Amino acid sequence: MNNNMDPRLARAIGYAAMFGGFIVVGIGTACFNILEGVVSLILYGIAGLFLAFSIIWMIRKVRCPHCGQLLHLKLYDISVCPYCGKSTDPNSRY
């Protein structure tokens, strides 16, 4: 496969976007009474975009650079692909 990004880095980016979405939801919820309802709904929409981006990003990018199989999205160690047994380092040949 021609996926040159390290799947561990891709998973970290996906989790950062996901937690960013949770933070935006928290701000929208905490400020619901202070802000107008429309502003909070806009914040919820932005949070939804963050969460959708993170899920799509991780499904597309957290893959083995050798066989292309989707790796664990949980916080398991993904230094070795469970499908082909090769290192998930994109610079490694084995």
Helices and strands as residue ranges (DSSP letters): H 7-30, H 37-61
